[in-house]
């Protein structure tokens, strides 16, 4: 086809070439000059030739743009051209349709559509395992170290007595104040199974420091009693899967399904020894646990809806906690010792918020998370459903993401407790690193 195109072009240029040759050799007088009709034909063919040259240049620019886009796509996904599978049909053995380039545009179109879809997926500051960030591309490994700090303070007033008048109490008032500080360092490893499915494994190290101060009024002494306790060790490890569903339309939100499993390898609270002071007074542990003591499974569905210049996001999930036998025995007097089967209850979880891109290297997000935990059930308790064991944990979170000079994002999240059962405040830093294949 290329040969036929060259021959046709040569035939159309023959009159023009003859005139130019005559002028250059000085034999213009021996050559018959073209007529008016021939000149019109020559000018038309000349314009056609210029149009063909412009079309070739335009096609060349399109090819150059496709090459640049393909290189950017390979750099984005951390891999070059797909190699041929052993014994399979790779680029060199694409089949009968490969000769005319029919297979190549299809593959390029598929990759271009996938690239555009991934590029349009907004990246948010990662404030939790379910919210923030984008999925890891296929074959990519991401290491994400993080450190966190949490602080909570609880004040408890216990009154034992009776009132004679509304302002006159006869009895004992016990005031206790507990300050809890928790330091956590963790490492998450995320791997892209496909471009829509990733898995991650997370391990952590926990250090806890509690200080309890109590004072008893209306007794012979008002001396404060202070009890300190610490605990450190491995926390519960976690295993998670995230899957991004295909969008039904360009205006539909991005939907991501999450499934997270938490083990119970950390120090069990029910295995901690307790220290008793005086009869009838609270017992304080001299060693703090680093785990929850229960296995749990948390399915959730999160959405991300871009609406320039902000991005709305949220999630709805449920946490199922498996009950566990913490052991029980009977002493010589027939009293039951131990807890028996303990079910800490399940939780309904939800969150929502918005993200805002400040510039091409930083973004800000504000969100609110609310968890509602059901009551704890203990086999050996007088009333097996423990009154007051249900809890509502609400937290306002502010996240900030900034890309450093090397392109690595630094995610900072700050949380503020809004309910009495939530920690007063917490702070976390995350910095993911891509390991290119």
Secondary structure as a PSIPRED ss2 file (coil, helix, strand):
# PSIPRED VFORMAT (PSIPRED V4.0)

   1 X C   1.000  0.000  0.000
   2 X H   0.000  1.000  0.000
   3 X H   0.000  1.000  0.000
   4 X H   0.000  1.000  0.000
   5 X H   0.000  1.000  0.000
   6 X H   0.000  1.000  0.000
   7 X H   0.000  1.000  0.000
   8 X H   0.000  1.000  0.000
   9 X H   0.000  1.000  0.000
  10 X H   0.000  1.000  0.000
  11 X H   0.000  1.000  0.000
  12 X H   0.000  1.000  0.000
  13 X H   0.000  1.000  0.000
  14 X H   0.000  1.000  0.000
  15 X H   0.000  1.000  0.000
  16 X H   0.000  1.000  0.000
  17 X H   0.000  1.000  0.000
  18 X H   0.000  1.000  0.000
  19 X H   0.000  1.000  0.000
  20 X H   0.000  1.000  0.000
  21 X H   0.000  1.000  0.000
  22 X H   0.000  1.000  0.000
  23 X H   0.000  1.000  0.000
  24 X H   0.000  1.000  0.000
  25 X H   0.000  1.000  0.000
  26 X C   1.000  0.000  0.000
  27 X C   1.000  0.000  0.000
  28 X C   1.000  0.000  0.000
  29 X C   1.000  0.000  0.000
  30 X C   1.000  0.000  0.000
  31 X C   1.000  0.000  0.000
  32 X C   1.000  0.000  0.000
  33 X C   1.000  0.000  0.000
  34 X C   1.000  0.000  0.000
  35 X C   1.000  0.000  0.000
  36 X H   0.000  1.000  0.000
  37 X H   0.000  1.000  0.000
  38 X H   0.000  1.000  0.000
  39 X H   0.000  1.000  0.000
  40 X H   0.000  1.000  0.000
  41 X H   0.000  1.000  0.000
  42 X H   0.000  1.000  0.000
  43 X H   0.000  1.000  0.000
  44 X H   0.000  1.000  0.000
  45 X H   0.000  1.000  0.000
  46 X H   0.000  1.000  0.000
  47 X H   0.000  1.000  0.000
  48 X H   0.000  1.000  0.000
  49 X H   0.000  1.000  0.000
  50 X H   0.000  1.000  0.000
  51 X H   0.000  1.000  0.000
  52 X H   0.000  1.000  0.000
  53 X H   0.000  1.000  0.000
  54 X H   0.000  1.000  0.000
  55 X H   0.000  1.000  0.000
  56 X H   0.000  1.000  0.000
  57 X H   0.000  1.000  0.000
  58 X H   0.000  1.000  0.000
  59 X H   0.000  1.000  0.000
  60 X H   0.000  1.000  0.000
  61 X H   0.000  1.000  0.000
  62 X H   0.000  1.000  0.000
  63 X H   0.000  1.000  0.000
  64 X H   0.000  1.000  0.000
  65 X H   0.000  1.000  0.000
  66 X H   0.000  1.000  0.000
  67 X H   0.000  1.000  0.000
  68 X H   0.000  1.000  0.000
  69 X H   0.000  1.000  0.000
  70 X H   0.000  1.000  0.000
  71 X H   0.000  1.000  0.000
  72 X H   0.000  1.000  0.000
  73 X H   0.000  1.000  0.000
  74 X H   0.000  1.000  0.000
  75 X H   0.000  1.000  0.000
  76 X H   0.000  1.000  0.000
  77 X C   1.000  0.000  0.000
  78 X C   1.000  0.000  0.000
  79 X C   1.000  0.000  0.000
  80 X C   1.000  0.000  0.000
  81 X C   1.000  0.000  0.000
  82 X C   1.000  0.000  0.000
  83 X C   1.000  0.000  0.000
  84 X C   1.000  0.000  0.000
  85 X C   1.000  0.000  0.000
  86 X C   1.000  0.000  0.000
  87 X C   1.000  0.000  0.000
  88 X C   1.000  0.000  0.000
  89 X C   1.000  0.000  0.000
  90 X C   1.000  0.000  0.000
  91 X H   0.000  1.000  0.000
  92 X H   0.000  1.000  0.000
  93 X H   0.000  1.000  0.000
  94 X C   1.000  0.000  0.000
  95 X C   1.000  0.000  0.000
  96 X H   0.000  1.000  0.000
  97 X H   0.000  1.000  0.000
  98 X H   0.000  1.000  0.000
  99 X C   1.000  0.000  0.000
 100 X C   1.000  0.000  0.000
 101 X C   1.000  0.000  0.000
 102 X H   0.000  1.000  0.000
 103 X H   0.000  1.000  0.000
 104 X H   0.000  1.000  0.000
 105 X H   0.000  1.000  0.000
 106 X H   0.000  1.000  0.000
 107 X H   0.000  1.000  0.000
 108 X H   0.000  1.000  0.000
 109 X H   0.000  1.000  0.000
 110 X H   0.000  1.000  0.000
 111 X H   0.000  1.000  0.000
 112 X H   0.000  1.000  0.000
 113 X H   0.000  1.000  0.000
 114 X H   0.000  1.000  0.000
 115 X H   0.000  1.000  0.000
 116 X H   0.000  1.000  0.000
 117 X H   0.000  1.000  0.000
 118 X H   0.000  1.000  0.000
 119 X H   0.000  1.000  0.000
 120 X H   0.000  1.000  0.000
 121 X C   1.000  0.000  0.000
 122 X C   1.000  0.000  0.000
 123 X C   1.000  0.000  0.000
 124 X C   1.000  0.000  0.000
 125 X C   1.000  0.000  0.000
 126 X C   1.000  0.000  0.000
 127 X C   1.000  0.000  0.000
 128 X C   1.000  0.000  0.000
 129 X C   1.000  0.000  0.000
 130 X C   1.000  0.000  0.000
 131 X C   1.000  0.000  0.000
 132 X C   1.000  0.000  0.000
 133 X C   1.000  0.000  0.000
 134 X C   1.000  0.000  0.000
 135 X C   1.000  0.000  0.000
 136 X C   1.000  0.000  0.000
 137 X C   1.000  0.000  0.000
 138 X C   1.000  0.000  0.000
 139 X C   1.000  0.000  0.000
 140 X C   1.000  0.000  0.000
 141 X E   0.000  0.000  1.000
 142 X E   0.000  0.000  1.000
 143 X E   0.000  0.000  1.000
 144 X E   0.000  0.000  1.000
 145 X E   0.000  0.000  1.000
 146 X E   0.000  0.000  1.000
 147 X E   0.000  0.000  1.000
 148 X E   0.000  0.000  1.000
 149 X E   0.000  0.000  1.000
 150 X E   0.000  0.000  1.000
 151 X E   0.000  0.000  1.000
 152 X E   0.000  0.000  1.000
 153 X E   0.000  0.000  1.000
 154 X E   0.000  0.000  1.000
 155 X E   0.000  0.000  1.000
 156 X E   0.000  0.000  1.000
 157 X E   0.000  0.000  1.000
 158 X E   0.000  0.000  1.000
 159 X E   0.000  0.000  1.000
 160 X E   0.000  0.000  1.000
 161 X E   0.000  0.000  1.000
 162 X E   0.000  0.000  1.000
 163 X E   0.000  0.000  1.000
 164 X E   0.000  0.000  1.000
 165 X E   0.000  0.000  1.000
 166 X C   1.000  0.000  0.000
 167 X C   1.000  0.000  0.000
 168 X E   0.000  0.000  1.000
 169 X E   0.000  0.000  1.000
 170 X E   0.000  0.000  1.000
 171 X E   0.000  0.000  1.000
 172 X E   0.000  0.000  1.000
 173 X E   0.000  0.000  1.000
 174 X E   0.000  0.000  1.000
 175 X E   0.000  0.000  1.000
 176 X E   0.000  0.000  1.000
 177 X E   0.000  0.000  1.000
 178 X E   0.000  0.000  1.000
 179 X E   0.000  0.000  1.000
 180 X E   0.000  0.000  1.000
 181 X E   0.000  0.000  1.000
 182 X E   0.000  0.000  1.000
 183 X E   0.000  0.000  1.000
 184 X E   0.000  0.000  1.000
 185 X E   0.000  0.000  1.000
 186 X E   0.000  0.000  1.000
 187 X E   0.000  0.000  1.000
 188 X E   0.000  0.000  1.000
 189 X E   0.000  0.000  1.000
 190 X E   0.000  0.000  1.000
 191 X E   0.000  0.000  1.000
 192 X E   0.000  0.000  1.000
 193 X C   1.000  0.000  0.000
 194 X C   1.000  0.000  0.000
 195 X C   1.000  0.000  0.000
 196 X C   1.000  0.000  0.000
 197 X E   0.000  0.000  1.000
 198 X E   0.000  0.000  1.000
 199 X E   0.000  0.000  1.000
 200 X E   0.000  0.000  1.000
 201 X E   0.000  0.000  1.000
 202 X E   0.000  0.000  1.000
 203 X E   0.000  0.000  1.000
 204 X E   0.000  0.000  1.000
 205 X E   0.000  0.000  1.000
 206 X E   0.000  0.000  1.000
 207 X E   0.000  0.000  1.000
 208 X E   0.000  0.000  1.000
 209 X E   0.000  0.000  1.000
 210 X E   0.000  0.000  1.000
 211 X E   0.000  0.000  1.000
 212 X E   0.000  0.000  1.000
 213 X E   0.000  0.000  1.000
 214 X E   0.000  0.000  1.000
 215 X E   0.000  0.000  1.000
 216 X E   0.000  0.000  1.000
 217 X E   0.000  0.000  1.000
 218 X C   1.000  0.000  0.000
 219 X C   1.000  0.000  0.000
 220 X C   1.000  0.000  0.000
 221 X C   1.000  0.000  0.000
 222 X C   1.000  0.000  0.000
 223 X C   1.000  0.000  0.000
 224 X C   1.000  0.000  0.000
 225 X E   0.000  0.000  1.000
 226 X E   0.000  0.000  1.000
 227 X E   0.000  0.000  1.000
 228 X E   0.000  0.000  1.000
 229 X E   0.000  0.000  1.000
 230 X E   0.000  0.000  1.000
 231 X E   0.000  0.000  1.000
 232 X E   0.000  0.000  1.000
 233 X E   0.000  0.000  1.000
 234 X E   0.000  0.000  1.000
 235 X C   1.000  0.000  0.000
 236 X C   1.000  0.000  0.000
 237 X C   1.000  0.000  0.000
 238 X E   0.000  0.000  1.000
 239 X E   0.000  0.000  1.000
 240 X E   0.000  0.000  1.000
 241 X E   0.000  0.000  1.000
 242 X E   0.000  0.000  1.000
 243 X E   0.000  0.000  1.000
 244 X E   0.000  0.000  1.000
 245 X C   1.000  0.000  0.000
 246 X C   1.000  0.000  0.000
 247 X C   1.000  0.000  0.000
 248 X C   1.000  0.000  0.000
 249 X C   1.000  0.000  0.000
 250 X C   1.000  0.000  0.000
 251 X C   1.000  0.000  0.000
 252 X C   1.000  0.000  0.000
 253 X C   1.000  0.000  0.000
 254 X E   0.000  0.000  1.000
 255 X E   0.000  0.000  1.000
 256 X E   0.000  0.000  1.000
 257 X E   0.000  0.000  1.000
 258 X E   0.000  0.000  1.000
 259 X E   0.000  0.000  1.000
 260 X E   0.000  0.000  1.000
 261 X E   0.000  0.000  1.000
 262 X E   0.000  0.000  1.000
 263 X C   1.000  0.000  0.000
 264 X C   1.000  0.000  0.000
 265 X C   1.000  0.000  0.000
 266 X C   1.000  0.000  0.000
 267 X C   1.000  0.000  0.000
 268 X C   1.000  0.000  0.000
 269 X H   0.000  1.000  0.000
 270 X H   0.000  1.000  0.000
 271 X H   0.000  1.000  0.000
 272 X C   1.000  0.000  0.000
 273 X C   1.000  0.000  0.000
 274 X E   0.000  0.000  1.000
 275 X E   0.000  0.000  1.000
 276 X E   0.000  0.000  1.000
 277 X C   1.000  0.000  0.000
 278 X C   1.000  0.000  0.000
 279 X C   1.000  0.000  0.000
 280 X C   1.000  0.000  0.000
 281 X C   1.000  0.000  0.000
 282 X C   1.000  0.000  0.000
 283 X E   0.000  0.000  1.000
 284 X E   0.000  0.000  1.000
 285 X E   0.000  0.000  1.000
 286 X C   1.000  0.000  0.000
 287 X E   0.000  0.000  1.000
 288 X C   1.000  0.000  0.000
 289 X C   1.000  0.000  0.000
 290 X C   1.000  0.000  0.000
 291 X C   1.000  0.000  0.000
 292 X C   1.000  0.000  0.000
 293 X C   1.000  0.000  0.000
 294 X C   1.000  0.000  0.000
 295 X C   1.000  0.000  0.000
 296 X E   0.000  0.000  1.000
 297 X E   0.000  0.000  1.000
 298 X E   0.000  0.000  1.000
 299 X E   0.000  0.000  1.000
 300 X E   0.000  0.000  1.000
 301 X E   0.000  0.000  1.000
 302 X E   0.000  0.000  1.000
 303 X E   0.000  0.000  1.000
 304 X E   0.000  0.000  1.000
 305 X E   0.000  0.000  1.000
 306 X E   0.000  0.000  1.000
 307 X E   0.000  0.000  1.000
 308 X C   1.000  0.000  0.000
 309 X C   1.000  0.000  0.000
 310 X E   0.000  0.000  1.000
 311 X E   0.000  0.000  1.000
 312 X E   0.000  0.000  1.000
 313 X E   0.000  0.000  1.000
 314 X E   0.000  0.000  1.000
 315 X E   0.000  0.000  1.000
 316 X E   0.000  0.000  1.000
 317 X E   0.000  0.000  1.000
 318 X E   0.000  0.000  1.000
 319 X E   0.000  0.000  1.000
 320 X E   0.000  0.000  1.000
 321 X E   0.000  0.000  1.000
 322 X C   1.000  0.000  0.000
 323 X C   1.000  0.000  0.000
 324 X E   0.000  0.000  1.000
 325 X E   0.000  0.000  1.000
 326 X C   1.000  0.000  0.000
 327 X C   1.000  0.000  0.000
 328 X E   0.000  0.000  1.000
 329 X E   0.000  0.000  1.000
 330 X E   0.000  0.000  1.000
 331 X C   1.000  0.000  0.000
 332 X C   1.000  0.000  0.000
 333 X C   1.000  0.000  0.000
 334 X C   1.000  0.000  0.000
 335 X C   1.000  0.000  0.000
 336 X E   0.000  0.000  1.000
 337 X E   0.000  0.000  1.000
 338 X E   0.000  0.000  1.000
 339 X C   1.000  0.000  0.000
 340 X C   1.000  0.000  0.000
 341 X E   0.000  0.000  1.000
 342 X E   0.000  0.000  1.000
 343 X E   0.000  0.000  1.000
 344 X C   1.000  0.000  0.000
 345 X C   1.000  0.000  0.000
 346 X C   1.000  0.000  0.000
 347 X E   0.000  0.000  1.000
 348 X E   0.000  0.000  1.000
 349 X E   0.000  0.000  1.000
 350 X E   0.000  0.000  1.000
 351 X E   0.000  0.000  1.000
 352 X E   0.000  0.000  1.000
 353 X E   0.000  0.000  1.000
 354 X E   0.000  0.000  1.000
 355 X E   0.000  0.000  1.000
 356 X E   0.000  0.000  1.000
 357 X E   0.000  0.000  1.000
 358 X E   0.000  0.000  1.000
 359 X E   0.000  0.000  1.000
 360 X C   1.000  0.000  0.000
 361 X C   1.000  0.000  0.000
 362 X E   0.000  0.000  1.000
 363 X E   0.000  0.000  1.000
 364 X E   0.000  0.000  1.000
 365 X E   0.000  0.000  1.000
 366 X E   0.000  0.000  1.000
 367 X E   0.000  0.000  1.000
 368 X E   0.000  0.000  1.000
 369 X E   0.000  0.000  1.000
 370 X E   0.000  0.000  1.000
 371 X E   0.000  0.000  1.000
 372 X E   0.000  0.000  1.000
 373 X E   0.000  0.000  1.000
 374 X C   1.000  0.000  0.000
 375 X C   1.000  0.000  0.000
 376 X C   1.000  0.000  0.000
 377 X E   0.000  0.000  1.000
 378 X E   0.000  0.000  1.000
 379 X C   1.000  0.000  0.000
 380 X C   1.000  0.000  0.000
 381 X C   1.000  0.000  0.000
 382 X C   1.000  0.000  0.000
 383 X C   1.000  0.000  0.000
 384 X C   1.000  0.000  0.000
 385 X E   0.000  0.000  1.000
 386 X C   1.000  0.000  0.000
 387 X C   1.000  0.000  0.000
 388 X C   1.000  0.000  0.000
 389 X C   1.000  0.000  0.000
 390 X C   1.000  0.000  0.000
 391 X E   0.000  0.000  1.000
 392 X E   0.000  0.000  1.000
 393 X E   0.000  0.000  1.000
 394 X E   0.000  0.000  1.000
 395 X E   0.000  0.000  1.000
 396 X E   0.000  0.000  1.000
 397 X E   0.000  0.000  1.000
 398 X E   0.000  0.000  1.000
 399 X E   0.000  0.000  1.000
 400 X E   0.000  0.000  1.000
 401 X E   0.000  0.000  1.000
 402 X E   0.000  0.000  1.000
 403 X E   0.000  0.000  1.000
 404 X C   1.000  0.000  0.000
 405 X C   1.000  0.000  0.000
 406 X C   1.000  0.000  0.000
 407 X C   1.000  0.000  0.000
 408 X C   1.000  0.000  0.000
 409 X E   0.000  0.000  1.000
 410 X E   0.000  0.000  1.000
 411 X E   0.000  0.000  1.000
 412 X E   0.000  0.000  1.000
 413 X E   0.000  0.000  1.000
 414 X E   0.000  0.000  1.000
 415 X E   0.000  0.000  1.000
 416 X E   0.000  0.000  1.000
 417 X E   0.000  0.000  1.000
 418 X C   1.000  0.000  0.000
 419 X C   1.000  0.000  0.000
 420 X C   1.000  0.000  0.000
 421 X C   1.000  0.000  0.000
 422 X C   1.000  0.000  0.000
 423 X C   1.000  0.000  0.000
 424 X C   1.000  0.000  0.000
 425 X E   0.000  0.000  1.000
 426 X E   0.000  0.000  1.000
 427 X E   0.000  0.000  1.000
 428 X E   0.000  0.000  1.000
 429 X E   0.000  0.000  1.000
 430 X E   0.000  0.000  1.000
 431 X E   0.000  0.000  1.000
 432 X E   0.000  0.000  1.000
 433 X E   0.000  0.000  1.000
 434 X E   0.000  0.000  1.000
 435 X E   0.000  0.000  1.000
 436 X C   1.000  0.000  0.000
 437 X C   1.000  0.000  0.000
